[in-house]
Amino acid sequence: MSAALESTAPPAPQARRRAGPEAPTQTLAGVGPKLAERLARLGIETRFARTLAILLRAGVPVVEAFDIVTAATGNDVYRRRLAPARDQLLAGDGITEPLAASGLFSPLLIQLVKVGEETGTLDRYLEQASDFMDSDLDYRTKQMVTIIEPMLIVGVAAMVGFVALSVVLPMYGILQSIR
């Protein structure tokens, strides 16, 4: 999965627009990997935010919690790109700027971390962010299943039709040769 996340920089603002007359058309083959990458990134962000919130609420120091959460992402790209963020944390830069500089996290999470850091309730805002991202992940997963399900039905129907024809046509040919 980490190979799919090598290009984890957020998409350019132009790429976020809906398809219109000026937007290039996308093929179905190109949408699948991109959707899978978005789902994987959203899952990692959710796990990152929820784990960090739990650790901070439990009283674990921020730098130690950050190390644990970075390891808990389960992704080498995230580990590598968050290493400088740890150094910035140790230098006293706070957590918002290093996370934003990594380019791995959504603007929503960065903004909620910033507000939580400024108000001293980082754990609460991280929990809210993880709840929102978790519901978004559920919605997107259901949406993907809704898209894939009809294609699977058509594929299975085609295979059943092929098997049925491969059984019926030889029998029909034998009956024709008998007459």
CORRA-V768965 format. One record per pair of residues at least 24 apart in sequence whose C-alpha atoms are under 6 Angstrom apart, sorted by sequence separation. I is the first residue (numbers start at 1). J is the second residue. D is the distance in Angstrom with one decimal. If there is no record, write none. Layout:
i=I j=J d=D
i=I j=J d=D
//
This chain:
i=44 j=73 d=5.8
i=57 j=123 d=5.8
i=56 j=123 d=5.8
i=53 j=123 d=4.3
i=2 j=75 d=5.7
i=53 j=126 d=5.4
i=53 j=127 d=5.7
i=49 j=126 d=5.3
i=50 j=127 d=5.7
i=50 j=130 d=5.3
i=49 j=130 d=5.4
i=46 j=130 d=4.9
i=46 j=133 d=5.8
i=9 j=103 d=5.5
i=8 j=104 d=6.0
//
